[in-house]
């Protein structure tokens, strides 16, 4: 579904992404691991079109989307949950969710499965997003992305600053989405145990390069945890 070929990106003269290559398929969760500053967030922003790429190509479902703007990628079915959530704090939970329908026809409403995945959002539907806890805001950010029924979901460190009980809820939701077989998920994460529990395949980045990759089931055997200390 997604094919990345020799992707390069620079920032203020620094080479941030270095010939990044990988492919992911439908019905699978691919995790990208690495320490802070290795280019993980930059990679997701390039995939979403928020940053231009210096060279290389991005194909989605056989279509070259390298030069397409973010809204066009969203229409093709790519959804992005950024690090830090970036919900609208003065809008209600309901209004935040409805923004996720921007690529859909007028008149659509919040589907029941959003509240089945995240019951707290139904309970707090008329509260402002800024009044929610960090974990609740993360659930809102994921729910907003899922409103568009994406084919590819990009998640940037969804466990950051989140209490353990909500991490378990988010893990359950991601696993269920993958098991349905219709969506590809690209998960950027530093929390090894969370990533390992969900990974169908993994990539480890160091200084902008993919230095190790393989099947999620082989992460312990491949000593991936030690790679994160590099």
ABEGO torsion letter per residue (X at the ends): XBBBBGBBBBBGGBBABBGBBBBBBBGBBBBBBEBBGAGAAAAAAAAAGABBBABEBBBBGGBBAAABBAAAAAAAGBBBBBBGGGBBAABBAAAAAAAAAAABBBGBBBBAAAAAABAAAAAAAABBAAABBAAAAAAAAAAAAAAAGBABBBBBGAABGBBAAAAAAAAAAAAAAAAAGABBBBBBBABAAAAAAABABBBBBBGGBBABBEBAAAAAAAGAAAAAAX
